[in-house]
Amino acid sequence: MAASASAQQAGPGFQVNRYEPTAAGEWSLLVEHPWYSSTRYFAAGLTLNYAHNPLTYGLRFQDGSYTATSAIIANQLIGHIDVAGSFLDRVLLTLSMPITMHESGESAYGVSPTVGAAVGDPRIGARVRLLGQPYRGAASLSLAADLWIPIAALASSPPFSAQTGETGVRVLPKLVAGGLYRSILWSVTAGYYYRPTSSLSKLQAAPSNSIGAELQFGAALAYANTELGLSVGPEVLVSTVVADGRAFSKDSLGIEAMLGAHYSVAKQLQLSLGGGTTFFQIPGAPDFRLVARVAYAPWKEDKQPDRDGDGIADVSDSCPDEAGPPNKDPKKHGCPLPNDRDRDGVIDPEDLCADVPAGKRPDPARPGCPLGDKDGDGVLDPDDLCPIEPAGKVPDPNRKGCPAGDSDQDGVLDPEDMCPSEPAGKVPDPNRKGCPDKDSDSDGVFDSQDQCKDVHAGLMPDPMRAGCPSPDRDGDSIADPVDACPDKKGAPSSDPKRNGCPGLVVVESGQIVILKQVFFATNKDTILKLSYPVLDAVSTALKAFPHIKKVRVEGHTDNQGKADYNTDLSDRRAKSVMAYLIVKGVEATRLDAKGYGPSKPIADNKTVKGRALNRRVDFLIVDPALPQAAPPPPPELPVPPTKAPAKAPMKAPAKVPMKAPAKAPMKAPAKPAAK
């Protein structure tokens, strides 16, 4: 059954914010873990505290449950200026000044969010170390007290606000225990928080609408590493209002849990971040809180002076300027023995190296002697994996005392070699030490200089961009600046007005594509005159492209007849074509010829048309090895000459593969003779 509407907070003037930051420099945010002069002398910083829904109003039911219906303060951001200092390694003084920077929400029952900035009650505190050191020992005990100065009572207008401070003095005495055991940082607190009973709204005073004296208990546990300046762990603070006998009731109990992390940059600047939530409905408890802190908090190294380096601190060394062994007699502790010439703590009759101090690493097998270093590299023999080989200027990071190796024998030692198992070769990569430069697109220009390392430079590289092809819109291997027909595939020509314009051949896709077939006499390798023009066009293309260093003339047949005969016939025909090109002025060193017979069909030999397509001559560009493109469909078979036999003519390829001759070459027009 619902009771009358009530605000989660109550009172004409009490501090809504419940978060009080720990002293600047502490490795905690919620539960105290004080520090003293042996840790640091001074710390100062800024703590930002964001709370979500710290002040709501809603319905309180007879069973004690509460349901919020709206938020008077939905968002709250407070900045705390924190200063702390310690002296005598026993006293810590603290100051925290809260400034409400932003509040937003919905006004209700005479309570409204603070407009603009508002100054809260400053808190001053003192901690006195009774036993132990919180950050230097496993356990410590401190007595603490905080006092809030009610400056809000001095003025009723901004920068003061009813819910940012209180009209009465507040005091919080507490007992703090904590310590650092190995990597475990722990802390527990117990205190009595006196604050006058007060309410915030105009509603009739009720337990759920008021605040008063409290008991507070805290506990924190964290992983901590003083060398790294790092601490991470959870914190819990339990509060209960004890005024009017309300201790531990639902409307007076609050449990705030937070996970915090702290890191010290160069042991000078401490950064902290924490977040958590609150359980139960004590006034001022947000459903989420985020805390961030930055503080100048220089950390002191825990080192005791030891002038003579004998491992005994000067404060307890009876002979601080003369090295000596420990002694139960305080007057002889740290003093040299009377019959110890080298003063290493081993008397001469037992000292095998009486004139050489044993040092910090004595030899367990030879009393009074230091551990040896046979190779003189600074790594003592028991630790040296290469005791007779100096580590050198570049030691092996994985084998103590050993020199770095050179696995690939390229002159770059393994720790510096980015490719330790691959020699740098004749052309090393300038950007990856010890690695060979690569030619990803196989155009002869190494990647470090190739401006188009994933695109082959082609037959006509761009002179302005290393490793890049010249612009070629129609893809006929003739650069646009010299292509008279840049948008139509064409043939090379010595006539600038015809260069790149449509003709009998096209240089593309790694081959010289003939657009008319080559005809031979039946069952012979004699080239018919009607094929001279297309072969002349091939010779013109080769002479126009000096970049083409090697072309293979390939002959092919269908599968009719004996394979050996077909292979021999195709080989003779290919050589006949090569001879014709040589006569036309193409250097013999740029040509090769081979017959493949029926071994590389490009169409189905079961049909007349397919067999005609398989009877062909291809011109494959071997050097340079250009990228291979998908061949276009073969042209329509032409009408054979009148004297041609009835069998379907062979057909030359439309295109030839660019790199791998093993792939199906492109088709050329069929020949008039079957074999």
Secondary structure in CASP SS format (residue, H / E / C, confidence):
PFRMAT SS
TARGET T0000
AUTHOR 0000-0000-0000
METHOD secondary structure of the structure
MODEL  1
M C 1.00
A E 1.00
A E 1.00
S E 1.00
A E 1.00
S E 1.00
A E 1.00
Q C 1.00
Q C 1.00
A C 1.00
G C 1.00
P C 1.00
G C 1.00
F C 1.00
Q C 1.00
V C 1.00
N C 1.00
R C 1.00
Y C 1.00
E C 1.00
P C 1.00
T C 1.00
A C 1.00
A C 1.00
G C 1.00
E C 1.00
W C 1.00
S C 1.00
L C 1.00
L C 1.00
V C 1.00
E C 1.00
H C 1.00
P C 1.00
W C 1.00
Y C 1.00
S C 1.00
S C 1.00
T C 1.00
R C 1.00
Y C 1.00
F E 1.00
A E 1.00
A E 1.00
G E 1.00
L E 1.00
T E 1.00
L E 1.00
N E 1.00
Y E 1.00
A E 1.00
H E 1.00
N E 1.00
P E 1.00
L E 1.00
T E 1.00
Y E 1.00
G E 1.00
L E 1.00
R E 1.00
F E 1.00
Q C 1.00
D C 1.00
G C 1.00
S C 1.00
Y E 1.00
T E 1.00
A E 1.00
T E 1.00
S E 1.00
A E 1.00
I E 1.00
I E 1.00
A E 1.00
N E 1.00
Q E 1.00
L E 1.00
I E 1.00
G E 1.00
H E 1.00
I E 1.00
D E 1.00
V E 1.00
A E 1.00
G E 1.00
S E 1.00
F E 1.00
L C 1.00
D C 1.00
R C 1.00
V E 1.00
L E 1.00
L E 1.00
T E 1.00
L E 1.00
S E 1.00
M E 1.00
P E 1.00
I E 1.00
T E 1.00
M E 1.00
H E 1.00
E E 1.00
S E 1.00
G C 1.00
E C 1.00
S C 1.00
A E 1.00
Y C 1.00
G C 1.00
V E 1.00
S C 1.00
P C 1.00
T C 1.00
V C 1.00
G C 1.00
A C 1.00
A E 1.00
V E 1.00
G C 1.00
D C 1.00
P C 1.00
R E 1.00
I E 1.00
G E 1.00
A E 1.00
R E 1.00
V E 1.00
R E 1.00
L E 1.00
L E 1.00
G C 1.00
Q C 1.00
P C 1.00
Y C 1.00
R C 1.00
G C 1.00
A C 1.00
A C 1.00
S E 1.00
L E 1.00
S E 1.00
L E 1.00
A E 1.00
A E 1.00
D E 1.00
L E 1.00
W E 1.00
I C 1.00
P C 1.00
I H 1.00
A H 1.00
A H 1.00
L H 1.00
A C 1.00
S C 1.00
S C 1.00
P C 1.00
P C 1.00
F C 1.00
S C 1.00
A C 1.00
Q C 1.00
T C 1.00
G C 1.00
E C 1.00
T C 1.00
G C 1.00
V C 1.00
R E 1.00
V E 1.00
L E 1.00
P E 1.00
K E 1.00
L E 1.00
V E 1.00
A E 1.00
G E 1.00
G E 1.00
L E 1.00
Y E 1.00
R C 1.00
S C 1.00
I E 1.00
L E 1.00
W E 1.00
S E 1.00
V E 1.00
T E 1.00
A E 1.00
G E 1.00
Y E 1.00
Y E 1.00
Y E 1.00
R C 1.00
P C 1.00
T C 1.00
S E 1.00
S E 1.00
L C 1.00
S C 1.00
K C 1.00
L C 1.00
Q C 1.00
A C 1.00
A C 1.00
P H 1.00
S H 1.00
N H 1.00
S E 1.00
I E 1.00
G C 1.00
A C 1.00
E E 1.00
L E 1.00
Q E 1.00
F E 1.00
G E 1.00
A E 1.00
A E 1.00
L E 1.00
A E 1.00
Y E 1.00
A E 1.00
N E 1.00
T C 1.00
E C 1.00
L C 1.00
G C 1.00
L E 1.00
S E 1.00
V E 1.00
G E 1.00
P E 1.00
E E 1.00
V E 1.00
L E 1.00
V E 1.00
S E 1.00
T E 1.00
V E 1.00
V C 1.00
A H 1.00
D H 1.00
G H 1.00
R C 1.00
A C 1.00
F C 1.00
S C 1.00
K C 1.00
D C 1.00
S C 1.00
L E 1.00
G E 1.00
I E 1.00
E E 1.00
A E 1.00
M E 1.00
L E 1.00
G E 1.00
A E 1.00
H E 1.00
Y E 1.00
S E 1.00
V E 1.00
A C 1.00
K C 1.00
Q C 1.00
L E 1.00
Q E 1.00
L E 1.00
S E 1.00
L E 1.00
G E 1.00
G E 1.00
G E 1.00
T E 1.00
T E 1.00
F E 1.00
F C 1.00
Q C 1.00
I C 1.00
P C 1.00
G C 1.00
A C 1.00
P C 1.00
D C 1.00
F E 1.00
R E 1.00
L E 1.00
V E 1.00
A E 1.00
R E 1.00
V E 1.00
A E 1.00
Y E 1.00
A C 1.00
P C 1.00
W C 1.00
K C 1.00
E C 1.00
D C 1.00
K C 1.00
Q C 1.00
P C 1.00
D C 1.00
R C 1.00
D C 1.00
G C 1.00
D C 1.00
G C 1.00
I C 1.00
A C 1.00
D H 1.00
V H 1.00
S H 1.00
D C 1.00
S C 1.00
C C 1.00
P C 1.00
D C 1.00
E C 1.00
A C 1.00
G C 1.00
P C 1.00
P C 1.00
N C 1.00
K C 1.00
D C 1.00
P C 1.00
K C 1.00
K C 1.00
H C 1.00
G C 1.00
C C 1.00
P C 1.00
L C 1.00
P C 1.00
N C 1.00
D C 1.00
R C 1.00
D C 1.00
R C 1.00
D C 1.00
G C 1.00
V C 1.00
I C 1.00
D H 1.00
P H 1.00
E H 1.00
D C 1.00
L C 1.00
C C 1.00
A C 1.00
D C 1.00
V C 1.00
P C 1.00
A C 1.00
G C 1.00
K C 1.00
R C 1.00
P E 1.00
D C 1.00
P C 1.00
A C 1.00
R C 1.00
P C 1.00
G C 1.00
C C 1.00
P E 1.00
L C 1.00
G C 1.00
D C 1.00
K C 1.00
D C 1.00
G C 1.00
D C 1.00
G C 1.00
V C 1.00
L C 1.00
D H 1.00
P H 1.00
D H 1.00
D C 1.00
L C 1.00
C C 1.00
P C 1.00
I C 1.00
E C 1.00
P C 1.00
A C 1.00
G C 1.00
K C 1.00
V C 1.00
P E 1.00
D C 1.00
P C 1.00
N C 1.00
R C 1.00
K C 1.00
G C 1.00
C C 1.00
P E 1.00
A C 1.00
G C 1.00
D C 1.00
S C 1.00
D C 1.00
Q C 1.00
D C 1.00
G C 1.00
V C 1.00
L C 1.00
D H 1.00
P H 1.00
E H 1.00
D C 1.00
M C 1.00
C C 1.00
P C 1.00
S C 1.00
E C 1.00
P C 1.00
A C 1.00
G C 1.00
K C 1.00
V C 1.00
P E 1.00
D C 1.00
P C 1.00
N C 1.00
R C 1.00
K C 1.00
G C 1.00
C C 1.00
P E 1.00
D C 1.00
K C 1.00
D C 1.00
S C 1.00
D C 1.00
S C 1.00
D C 1.00
G C 1.00
V C 1.00
F C 1.00
D C 1.00
S C 1.00
Q C 1.00
D C 1.00
Q C 1.00
C C 1.00
K C 1.00
D C 1.00
V C 1.00
H C 1.00
A C 1.00
G C 1.00
L C 1.00
M C 1.00
P E 1.00
D C 1.00
P C 1.00
M C 1.00
R C 1.00
A C 1.00
G C 1.00
C C 1.00
P E 1.00
S C 1.00
P C 1.00
D C 1.00
R C 1.00
D C 1.00
G C 1.00
D C 1.00
S C 1.00
I C 1.00
A C 1.00
D H 1.00
P H 1.00
V H 1.00
D C 1.00
A C 1.00
C C 1.00
P C 1.00
D C 1.00
K C 1.00
K C 1.00
G C 1.00
A E 1.00
P C 1.00
S C 1.00
S C 1.00
D C 1.00
P C 1.00
K C 1.00
R C 1.00
N C 1.00
G C 1.00
C E 1.00
P C 1.00
G C 1.00
L C 1.00
V E 1.00
V E 1.00
V E 1.00
E E 1.00
S C 1.00
G C 1.00
Q E 1.00
I E 1.00
V E 1.00
I E 1.00
L C 1.00
K C 1.00
Q C 1.00
V C 1.00
F C 1.00
F E 1.00
A C 1.00
T C 1.00
N C 1.00
K C 1.00
D C 1.00
T C 1.00
I E 1.00
L C 1.00
K H 1.00
L H 1.00
S H 1.00
Y H 1.00
P H 1.00
V H 1.00
L H 1.00
D H 1.00
A H 1.00
V H 1.00
S H 1.00
T H 1.00
A H 1.00
L H 1.00
K H 1.00
A H 1.00
F C 1.00
P C 1.00
H C 1.00
I C 1.00
K C 1.00
K E 1.00
V E 1.00
R E 1.00
V E 1.00
E E 1.00
G E 1.00
H E 1.00
T C 1.00
D C 1.00
N C 1.00
Q C 1.00
G C 1.00
K C 1.00
A H 1.00
D H 1.00
Y H 1.00
N H 1.00
T H 1.00
D H 1.00
L H 1.00
S H 1.00
D H 1.00
R H 1.00
R H 1.00
A H 1.00
K H 1.00
S H 1.00
V H 1.00
M H 1.00
A H 1.00
Y H 1.00
L H 1.00
I H 1.00
V H 1.00
K C 1.00
G C 1.00
V C 1.00
E C 1.00
A H 1.00
T H 1.00
R H 1.00
L E 1.00
D E 1.00
A E 1.00
K E 1.00
G E 1.00
Y C 1.00
G C 1.00
P C 1.00
S C 1.00
K C 1.00
P C 1.00
I C 1.00
A C 1.00
D C 1.00
N C 1.00
K C 1.00
T C 1.00
V H 1.00
K H 1.00
G H 1.00
R H 1.00
A H 1.00
L H 1.00
N H 1.00
R C 1.00
R E 1.00
V E 1.00
D E 1.00
F E 1.00
L E 1.00
I E 1.00
V E 1.00
D E 1.00
P C 1.00
A C 1.00
L C 1.00
P C 1.00
Q C 1.00
A C 1.00
A C 1.00
P C 1.00
P C 1.00
P C 1.00
P C 1.00
P C 1.00
E C 1.00
L C 1.00
P C 1.00
V C 1.00
P C 1.00
P C 1.00
T C 1.00
K C 1.00
A C 1.00
P C 1.00
A C 1.00
K C 1.00
A C 1.00
P C 1.00
M C 1.00
K E 1.00
A C 1.00
P C 1.00
A C 1.00
K C 1.00
V C 1.00
P C 1.00
M C 1.00
K C 1.00
A C 1.00
P C 1.00
A C 1.00
K C 1.00
A C 1.00
P C 1.00
M C 1.00
K C 1.00
A C 1.00
P C 1.00
A E 1.00
K C 1.00
P C 1.00
A C 1.00
A C 1.00
K C 1.00
END
